[in-house]
Amino acid sequence: MAGYVDNKKFTKELGKWAKKVRNQIKKGEKPDKMDDYIGECVYLICNNTRYSRFFIGYTNNDTMIHEMIGDAIENCLRYAKNFDGDKFNNAFGYINRIAYFAFIRYIKKEKKRYVNHLLYIRKSFSENDIRNALDADNPNDIKSYNTYTDHMLSILDDMGIELPKEPKKKKKKRKKTPIEEMLTGEEY
């Protein structure tokens, strides 16, 4: 257990609050806000998840780290009301798992964004197009482009992703005609 959150007190407080909120939602009332103590614990857990062995060397980009933490906090606040303190006695583990999977989802989203970005650059411009668009007298322009693409490719290599030749095309579903819908029993 982490030393920065008292798990017994946190479990007790989160369990009471979650039960109260679930009852308020059932009655159709507006749920109470989270106590400061619970919010502080959620923040500490999400903030310290970045120091986990899974994420410690992932990025040195402060903006990305803060976005990951923000996504984790948002997910924890969304699902904290589902914690049942009567059945479970580890609120720290519950919140930590939510934060962990929020970090994983963010990393997958970023990997996909990097791949799509590089595929777009590769598909849209050839090196000759870039040379023609940039001032041909200034060789530093093309060097900065190559440095940028090389940097992006090195990030993907670090992530263990091989850049595909072509982007994956989404299959479009053909819309059924009214006659086909009638034959299958669906309404249009």
N, C-alpha and C positions, 0 to 999 in steps of 0.2 A: 504494500500500500504506500501511497505517496505521503510524505510528511507535511505537505502544505494544505491538506484537507483532512479534517477529523471525520472519518468515514461514519462512525456511529452517530454523531450529531447530524451530519449531512443526510444520512439515510432517514433518520427520524423526521427531520424538518421537511425533506423532499416528499416523503411518504404522506405526511399530514397535509401538505399543500396540494399534492396531486389528487388525493382523495377528495378534498374539499372542492377542487376545481371540477373534477369529474361529476360530482353531485350537482354543482351549479349548472353545468352544461346540460345534464339530464333534465333539470327543472326549467331550462330555457333562460336562465339568468346570465348576466354578464360575469365571466370568471374574474376572480381576484388576480391582481398582479403578483408576480413572484416576489418573495421577500428579498431584501438586500443580501442576506447571508447566503441564500441559495444561488442568487445571481452571481455573487462574488466567487462562490465555489465553482460554478459552471465556467466562469471566465478563467479561473486559475487552471482548471482541468484542460480546457481547450488551448490555452496559451502554452501550457507545458507539454501538450501532445506533440508539439513541433520538435521537442527535444528527444522524442522517442527514437530508438535506433532505426526505425523504418523511415523517418523523415529528416534526420539530423543533417545528412549530407545532400539532401535533395536539391535545394536551391539557396543561393546567396542573395536572391532578389527580395528585398524587404517588402515591396508592394505585393508580391505573390504570397509571401508568408502571411501578411496581414489579411489578404483576401481568403486564404485557407482558414485562418483562425476565425474570421468573420462568418464564413460558411458553416464552420463547425458550431459556433455559438448559436447561429440561427437554427440549425437542425436540433441542437440540444433544447432550445427554448420551445421549439415546436413539439417535440416528443417527450418532454419532461413530465407532462400530465399523465402519461401512460405508465409511469412507474408505480408499482404496487408494493408499498412498504410492508404490508402484511405477509406477502409471499416471499419477498426477497430482502436480503439484508446487506446489499452492496450497491448503494446508489453511485458510488465512485466508479465502479466497474460499468454500470449502466451508461452513465454519461460519457465515460472514457470510450466505450465502444461506439457510441453515436458520433463522437468527435473523430475517432479513427476512420470510420467509414466515410465521413464527410471529407476528410483529407484525401482519401483514396478516390472518391468521385471527382474532386477538384483536379487531382493529378491526371486522371483519365481524360477529363475535359480539355486540359491544357495540352496533353499529348496530341489529341485529335486536332486541336487548333493549330499547333505547330506543323503537323503533317499537311493539313489543308492549306496553310499559308505557303509552305514551300512548294507544294504541287501547283498552286496558283501562279507563283512566280515562275516556276519551270515551264508551265504550259503557256503563260501569257507572253513571255519575252525570251528571245534567244539572246545569246551574248552579242551577236552582231546587231540586233535591234537596240540593245542597250548602248553599244558603242556609237551607233548612229544618233541616238537620242541625246547622249551626253556629248560634251565638247570633246571632239576627237583629239584636240591638242593637249588635253589634260589627262594623262594616263592615270592619275590618282583617282578619278571618278570611277573608272571600271575596277580599280583595285579595292575601293571601299565597297562596291557591290559584291565582289568576290569574297571579301572578308566577311560581309554580313551573311551571305549564303553559307559560307564555310562554318561560321559560328552557329547558325541554325542547325546545320547538319551535325555538328559536333554535339549539340544539345540532344538531338535525337539519338545519336550513337550512345550517349551516356544513359539515355532512357531505355536503350535496348530496342529501338524501333528502326526497322529498315524502311526507307522511303519507297513506296510502290511506284511503278512506272506511270500509272494512270489512276486518277481518283475513282473510288467506288461509285458506281452510278446507282441511284435509287430506282427501284422498280416501281413503275406507276401502275396502280390498280385501275383496271378498266372499269368504268362505271357501267352497271347493268342497265339494260333497257327496261322500260316498264313491262314489256312482255316477259322478259327473263325473270323479273321480280315476281310477277304474277305466278309463273310456273314454279318458282322455288318457294312461294308462300310468303315472300317479304312484301311489305308495303313500301311504296315510294312516296 
